[in-house]
């Protein structure tokens, strides 16, 4: 028998054939990926359940809101005429907006400056503590960090006494000062760790060019600080926007932020209109949601950039 005939009788192994072990490994990876997506979908459903209740309740007139139907869709949608001229779901949103619009504007005047000022001062502190060593720098940094672990409740009484002694007004300006001071420790920590990862060669080059500390910070370091500013601005904006305890003790209903107005709309534990309260909660949370949507993709990157150990 010729060699060519033997070659024709020999079965060829397909290039696409897989070993049994490779097939099992691929199946395990596919199963693992499927289980991961199933878990993420279930987690998303659990997280969005309260949001669903908020939305559907805000669209129901007061007479249709009760615990038995809290998960159900509105019997009458807001664009449908109400029975006997009663309120509709859109009335909830109108009532919530009329009650919260002024306080939402005041809260923007609080949260935006508090986030920017605390972030900039924290950047300056972090730069000095990370790059310009001086005697007892570590002790100063420890004392600053100690402010992160002081609970709000522990300082509320002396803070109110200090406010009364200094004659500070019960409005947004007082809350702005408090939030800037209370936000400095966390902002300092984030920027100190972030600046610890900047190459020393940049600092040495600026010194060789005759730049001082402020010139180096403004011309070299500050343009590289965007990831750190994203983290601190999101953190401080959210903290100031959602604050209730400082607002309760240091401001009043007429000059306070949206958290106080929302509490007044909900009337404490005795809700007269669940739909309006739910609509107000959605309106009050919308700015922080927008901030996270716009800047959220930079948030994790900024945190990772500030995770360098000095």
NORJO-V614070 format. One record per pair of residues at least 12 apart in sequence whose C-alpha atoms are under 6 Angstrom apart, sorted by sequence separation. I is the first residue (numbers start at 1). J is the second residue. If there is no record, write none. Layout:
# NORJO-V614070
i & j
I & J
I & J
This chain:
# NORJO-V614070
i & j
78 & 90
60 & 74
244 & 259
61 & 87
61 & 88
61 & 89
60 & 89
59 & 89
148 & 185
145 & 185
144 & 185
187 & 232
114 & 176
118 & 180
122 & 184
126 & 188
130 & 192
125 & 188
118 & 183
122 & 187
126 & 191
110 & 176
114 & 180
118 & 184
122 & 188
126 & 192
130 & 196
119 & 187
123 & 191
231 & 299
231 & 302
228 & 302
227 & 302
170 & 250
171 & 251
170 & 251
171 & 255
171 & 256
194 & 305
194 & 306
119 & 232
193 & 306
196 & 310
193 & 308
190 & 306
115 & 233
115 & 236
115 & 237
111 & 237
111 & 240
111 & 241
107 & 257
106 & 257
103 & 257
104 & 258
103 & 258
96 & 276
92 & 275
92 & 276
96 & 280
93 & 279
62 & 273
58 & 275
57 & 275
58 & 278
58 & 279
54 & 278
